[in-house]
Amino acid sequence: MMDNLIGIIAKEEPEKLLKSIVEEISQQMKNKLKEDILLFIYEPSRKVLRLIGNTTEKKEINGCKIMTKEEKIEKELSKKSLLKYKINDELKALNTDYIYIYPLISEDKLLGVVGLFKENINIDTLEKTFSSYEIILKMVMENLSIKEIRERVLLIEKITDLIQETLEIEQLYTKYIKTLNDFLHAEKVIYWELHDEKLVFKYGYGIDKNEILKKELCENSLEYEAFKKTDKLIIGRKSFLNYEKIFDIDLKSAMFSTLIVDGEKKGLFGIYNRNISGLRLYKNFDELDFDFFKETVKKMSIGVSRINLYNKIKSENDELKSLKESTENLIELQNNQLDKMNSLHKISQAIRSTYDKNMAIKIMLIGLTSGRGLRFNRALYLEKDNLRGFLVPKLWIGPDNFENVHQVWEEADRRALKYGEISQYLREEAVNLPDTNKLTESVGNKVLAYKGHPVLERVVQKRQIVHVKPNVLKVKGEELEDIYDIIKCEEFLIFPITGRTETKGVVIVDNIVTRNEISDLDSEIIKLFLDSTGLAFEMIENYNELRHKNKTLEEQKNMMDYYRRFKENILQNLVVGIIVVDRQGEIIEWNQKSELMFSKPRENVIGQNISIMKETFGEDIINTIDEVYEKQTNLKYPSYKLNIGEDKKVFDIQFSPLRNPDLGFLEGVIILLDDVTELFSLQKEMEKREKLAAIGEMTSRIAHEIRNPLTVIGGFLKRMNKKIDDPNSVKKYTDIINSELVRLEDIVSEILEYSRGSKLPRFEKINFNDLIDDVLMMYEDFVEQKNIDLKIMKNTDIINMDIDRNRIKQVLINLIKNAIEVVSDEGNIRIKTGVEKQKTAYFEIYNDGEPIPEEVKEKLFMPFFTTKTNGTGLGLPICKKIIEEEHKGKLYLVKSNEDGTVFKFEIPIN
């Protein structure tokens, strides 16, 4: 069977090869599978499966297609399984509702599908059957693609030969459109020429005059739109519906490209409908056709320009026939120019053959000055400095003195004649040309500023060619002084080397030795020269930039490898244990410190589930890993005790989510374990010492506070004994003793209040604002007595929260009472209440009394510290205890300065 296929490949013509191969494969697969099959070939450019092989009697369905994109089949086929497909209208002749299709895939690329009429096919048998033909089918399809590309290359070569060989404009057009028709398998090719802002039918191939409905096209036509705006590739009948119908034919696809000759739009080439060929299974033009079509139109532009130029030269030659000497000189000049034109392609070819910009500059300058090139005496290349706005001399080729110059040129011509190809000669000369010479060195320290320059700005910014003649130099000598100071020649040509977007540099050529006049024809030749040269320079720059980027990427890769190793070294040498667990609970990192802590080598735990550490860590740590995934935030266990063997260790344990920043999800959890056993022991010792110190200080303060009223009581008892017979004195002293006893009782009560543990709050749900209003009502008389300006600002009327009413009321009383006491008469007090971020209720009180001194601020919440005559120094400490210990909030001094003093406390709502 394989011999049969090989025989088909050897005998068949290209256009029949694919069909023959597929039919043979289909028949052989039918013989092996013992049932009819349908063999579809996949066309990736159109996302369709087209029926080529058909072993049924229904041959009329050959060529039918399945649209994989619309029916979402391609995704299912990638699974490489048998797919049940409901047949479309094109396959109705099969008299069945469903077929079963199986993908034919080679190297992850879909080649086609096999259509079967039964579901119970053995997939292994099908795979083995197809594997015999897979390589040969793939080879045939790739071979046909190569042949199609080769056909396009032949088209370019044929059109290039046609342009070079044809000098009659009409003959060029007719041969060109016929060549396009043959190579692109078109039904019709038409050239529309521009006349009086209209496109007029000029030349056509494959078109009958009766099929043309309009021979003059205006704005409402598809052709005119393509001519005015941009080249177009149109596919599908629907695309033509919105435009004026100009042909009595069914249009399915078309391509349009504008003919631009010497920068001027001359007309439009249109190619309509594609005939099917053996090299392709669909009938529309594609992007490859379009690219080659546009490229041939560009070449046609050069051909038309060349013929126009040739005709112009011929016309001038005819006009001067009457003068023999002038005619001979003109013929010689024309021959030189024609030689130059013929040399243009070779020079451009030589420039494009190198990726070294310096070498390309040398080839360009040698081509401009060579006897087999454009024959200028000297050529200077100035490179554009974008940063400074300068043109910097790069290389200058030509004689630096005029002695024996003709002998030097003759020797160069003899060397050139040794080479059959001009391009080869230019490359060899460029290799041997030094990077500098006397002429280049003479201008090495000079630059030309092009911004604002009357000539150079036109050349650089507007990309124009400037021809400076002796009479121009006389009139505008001052404007051209800087250029003349370098060139020292009265006639020269300045032109830009331009890429697609910007000017790369400027070239100045002259004929300082021969004094030959630079003709307009030379300028026209330079126009053709500079476009291809600029693009070649840009290609070289892009290539070098790509090489540089590749080198940079390699360096970055090396640097990333270095940083990876560096990071790995850091990870392994950290003094804390690092354990990383992935989403499946497997340990993916276990650093050296973890090995030492838990006496487990890294290689024994990597890849194991974290549950192997359950005995050491306990349930809490294992469960916390899942909690990190759920909350997606850091969690911390300070001073967490673990039993490791016979030792009890204390760790600060932190859990952090391991996020993938690119994909935006958690890849795992990082567990950081810091052994703080020694630090924990030291802290406990420090806490004991601090408690003892605090007890000692508190004892001395309590003794001091109690001693004062006791001293007063003792003194008045002595006085009362002396005046025991005086009832009035006894009553007076008794009242004083009673007041001191009350004061002593208050001191003891506050000491007990502060010293006992946190009281268990009796929470109830109240409106926090109502409680504030109740306390303010208690102090209305005091506010009126001092004429205080009291204002309360609420950002919400109702703040419902669970708090201990009496304890919070005690805090409010203390803060409001302190504020009233410190403000002077007609002072200001401002109270703000509200909710922040729907989580925390706050109370803020401001007064404009005397600011609190800096040394006092640090001691405000210290027990027994007071600035009041009769105070115990426990008011604010008790308030802080109520807010922070009993209600898990915060009480603090916001500020105290010349602008006023602000205290604030915050309590969580929930």
Secondary structure as the mmCIF struct_conf table of DSSP 4:
data_model
#
loop_
_struct_conf.conf_type_id
_struct_conf.id
_struct_conf.beg_label_comp_id
_struct_conf.beg_label_asym_id
_struct_conf.beg_label_seq_id
_struct_conf.end_label_comp_id
_struct_conf.end_label_asym_id
_struct_conf.end_label_seq_id
HELX_RH_AL_P HELX_RH_AL_P1 MET A 2 LYS A 11
BEND BEND1 GLU A 12 GLU A 12
HELX_RH_AL_P HELX_RH_AL_P2 PRO A 14 LEU A 33
TURN_TY1_P TURN_TY1_P1 LYS A 34 LYS A 34
BEND BEND2 GLU A 35 GLU A 35
STRN STRN1 LEU A 38 GLU A 43
TURN_TY1_P TURN_TY1_P2 PRO A 44 LYS A 47
STRN STRN2 VAL A 48 ASN A 54
BEND BEND3 THR A 56 GLU A 57
HELX_RH_3T_P HELX_RH_3T_P1 LYS A 59 ILE A 61
TURN_TY1_P TURN_TY1_P3 ASN A 62 GLY A 63
STRN STRN3 LYS A 65 MET A 67
TURN_TY1_P TURN_TY1_P4 THR A 68 LYS A 72
HELX_RH_AL_P HELX_RH_AL_P3 ILE A 73 LEU A 77
TURN_TY1_P TURN_TY1_P5 SER A 78 LYS A 79
BEND BEND4 SER A 81 SER A 81
STRN STRN4 LEU A 83 LYS A 86
HELX_RH_3T_P HELX_RH_3T_P2 ASP A 89 LEU A 94
BEND BEND5 ASP A 97 ASP A 97
STRN STRN5 TYR A 98 SER A 106
TURN_TY1_P TURN_TY1_P6 GLU A 107 ASP A 108
STRN STRN6 LYS A 109 LEU A 116
BEND BEND6 PHE A 117 PHE A 117
BEND BEND7 GLU A 119 GLU A 119
HELX_RH_AL_P HELX_RH_AL_P4 ILE A 123 GLU A 165
HELX_RH_AL_P HELX_RH_AL_P5 ILE A 169 PHE A 183
TURN_TY1_P TURN_TY1_P7 LEU A 184 HIS A 185
STRN STRN7 ALA A 186 HIS A 195
TURN_TY1_P TURN_TY1_P8 ASP A 196 GLU A 197
STRN STRN8 LYS A 198 TYR A 205
BEND BEND8 GLY A 206 GLY A 206
HELX_RH_3T_P HELX_RH_3T_P3 LYS A 209 GLU A 211
STRN STRN9 ILE A 212 ILE A 212
BEND BEND9 LEU A 213 LEU A 213
BEND BEND10 LYS A 215 LYS A 215
STRN STRN10 GLU A 216 LEU A 217
TURN_TY1_P TURN_TY1_P9 GLU A 219 ASN A 220
BEND BEND11 SER A 221 SER A 221
HELX_RH_AL_P HELX_RH_AL_P6 LEU A 222 LYS A 228
TURN_TY1_P TURN_TY1_P10 LYS A 229 LYS A 229
STRN STRN11 LYS A 232 ILE A 235
BEND BEND12 GLY A 236 GLY A 236
HELX_RH_3T_P HELX_RH_3T_P4 ARG A 237 PHE A 240
TURN_TY1_P TURN_TY1_P11 LEU A 241 ASN A 242
BEND BEND13 TYR A 243 TYR A 243
STRN STRN12 PHE A 247 PHE A 247
BEND BEND14 ASP A 248 ILE A 249
STRN STRN13 SER A 253 VAL A 261
TURN_TY1_P TURN_TY1_P12 ASP A 262 GLY A 263
STRN STRN14 GLU A 264 ARG A 274
STRN STRN15 SER A 277 SER A 277
TURN_TY1_P TURN_TY1_P13 GLY A 278 LEU A 279
STRN STRN16 ARG A 280 ARG A 280
BEND BEND15 LEU A 281 ASN A 284
HELX_RH_AL_P HELX_RH_AL_P7 GLU A 287 GLU A 319
TURN_TY1_P TURN_TY1_P14 LEU A 320 SER A 322
BEND BEND16 LEU A 323 LEU A 323
HELX_RH_AL_P HELX_RH_AL_P8 LYS A 324 ARG A 352
TURN_TY1_P TURN_TY1_P15 SER A 353 SER A 353
HELX_RH_AL_P HELX_RH_AL_P9 LYS A 357 THR A 369
BEND BEND17 SER A 370 SER A 370
TURN_TY1_P TURN_TY1_P16 GLY A 371 LEU A 374
BEND BEND18 ASN A 377 ASN A 377
STRN STRN17 ARG A 378 ASP A 385
TURN_TY1_P TURN_TY1_P17 ASN A 386 GLY A 389
STRN STRN18 PHE A 390 ILE A 397
BEND BEND19 GLY A 398 GLY A 398
BEND BEND20 ASP A 400 ASN A 401
TURN_TY1_P TURN_TY1_P18 GLU A 403 ASN A 404
HELX_RH_AL_P HELX_RH_AL_P10 VAL A 405 LEU A 417
TURN_TY1_P TURN_TY1_P19 LYS A 418 LYS A 418
BEND BEND21 GLY A 420 GLY A 420
HELX_RH_AL_P HELX_RH_AL_P11 ILE A 422 ASN A 432
BEND BEND22 LEU A 433 LEU A 433
BEND BEND23 ASP A 435 ASP A 435
HELX_RH_AL_P HELX_RH_AL_P12 LYS A 438 SER A 442
TURN_TY1_P TURN_TY1_P20 VAL A 443 ASN A 445
STRN STRN19 LEU A 448 ALA A 449
TURN_TY1_P TURN_TY1_P21 LYS A 451 GLY A 452
TURN_TY1_P TURN_TY1_P22 PRO A 454 VAL A 455
HELX_RH_AL_P HELX_RH_AL_P13 LEU A 456 GLN A 461
BEND BEND24 LYS A 462 LYS A 462
STRN STRN20 VAL A 466 VAL A 468
HELX_RH_AL_P HELX_RH_AL_P14 PRO A 470 VAL A 475
TURN_TY1_P TURN_TY1_P23 LYS A 476 LEU A 480
HELX_RH_AL_P HELX_RH_AL_P15 GLU A 481 ILE A 487
BEND BEND25 GLU A 490 GLU A 490
STRN STRN21 PHE A 492 THR A 498
BEND BEND26 ARG A 500 GLU A 502
STRN STRN22 THR A 503 ASP A 510
TURN_TY1_P TURN_TY1_P24 ILE A 512 THR A 514
HELX_RH_AL_P HELX_RH_AL_P16 ASP A 520 ASN A 573
BEND BEND27 VAL A 575 VAL A 576
STRN STRN23 GLY A 577 ASP A 582
TURN_TY1_P TURN_TY1_P25 ARG A 583 GLN A 584
BEND BEND28 GLY A 585 GLY A 585
STRN STRN24 GLU A 586 GLU A 586
STRN STRN25 ILE A 587 TRP A 590
HELX_RH_AL_P HELX_RH_AL_P17 GLN A 592 PHE A 598
TURN_TY1_P TURN_TY1_P26 SER A 599 SER A 599
HELX_RH_AL_P HELX_RH_AL_P18 ARG A 602 VAL A 605
TURN_TY1_P TURN_TY1_P27 ILE A 606 GLY A 607
BEND BEND29 GLN A 608 GLN A 608
STRN STRN26 ASN A 609 ASN A 609
HELX_RH_3T_P HELX_RH_3T_P5 ILE A 610 MET A 613
HELX_RH_AL_P HELX_RH_AL_P19 LYS A 614 PHE A 617
HELX_RH_AL_P HELX_RH_AL_P20 GLU A 619 LYS A 631
BEND BEND30 THR A 633 THR A 633
STRN STRN27 LEU A 635 ILE A 644
TURN_TY1_P TURN_TY1_P28 GLY A 645 GLU A 646
STRN STRN28 ASP A 647 ASN A 660
TURN_TY1_P TURN_TY1_P29 PRO A 661 GLY A 664
STRN STRN29 PHE A 665 ASP A 675
HELX_RH_AL_P HELX_RH_AL_P21 THR A 677 LYS A 722
TURN_TY1_P TURN_TY1_P30 LYS A 723 ASP A 725
HELX_RH_AL_P HELX_RH_AL_P22 PRO A 727 SER A 755
BEND BEND31 ARG A 756 ARG A 756
HELX_LH_PP_P HELX_LH_PP_P1 GLY A 757 LYS A 759
STRN STRN30 GLU A 764 ASN A 767
HELX_RH_AL_P HELX_RH_AL_P23 PHE A 768 MET A 778
TURN_TY1_P TURN_TY1_P31 TYR A 779 TYR A 779
HELX_RH_AL_P HELX_RH_AL_P24 GLU A 780 GLN A 785
TURN_TY1_P TURN_TY1_P32 LYS A 786 ASN A 787
STRN STRN31 ASP A 789 LYS A 794
BEND BEND32 ASN A 795 ASN A 795
BEND BEND33 ASP A 797 ASP A 797
STRN STRN32 ASN A 800 ILE A 803
HELX_RH_AL_P HELX_RH_AL_P25 ARG A 805 VAL A 822
BEND BEND34 VAL A 823 VAL A 823
TURN_TY1_P TURN_TY1_P33 ASP A 825 GLU A 826
STRN STRN33 ASN A 828 GLU A 836
TURN_TY1_P TURN_TY1_P34 LYS A 837 LYS A 839
STRN STRN34 THR A 840 ASN A 847
BEND BEND35 GLY A 849 GLY A 849
HELX_LH_PP_P HELX_LH_PP_P2 GLU A 850 PRO A 853
HELX_RH_AL_P HELX_RH_AL_P26 GLU A 854 LYS A 857
TURN_TY1_P TURN_TY1_P35 GLU A 858 PHE A 861
BEND BEND36 MET A 862 MET A 862
TURN_TY1_P TURN_TY1_P36 PRO A 863 PHE A 864
BEND BEND37 THR A 867 ASN A 870
BEND BEND38 GLY A 873 GLY A 873
HELX_RH_AL_P HELX_RH_AL_P27 GLY A 875 LYS A 881
HELX_RH_PI_P HELX_RH_PI_P1 ILE A 882 GLU A 886
BEND BEND39 HIS A 887 LYS A 888
STRN STRN35 LYS A 890 ASN A 897
TURN_TY1_P TURN_TY1_P37 GLU A 898 ASP A 899
STRN STRN36 GLY A 900 PRO A 908
#
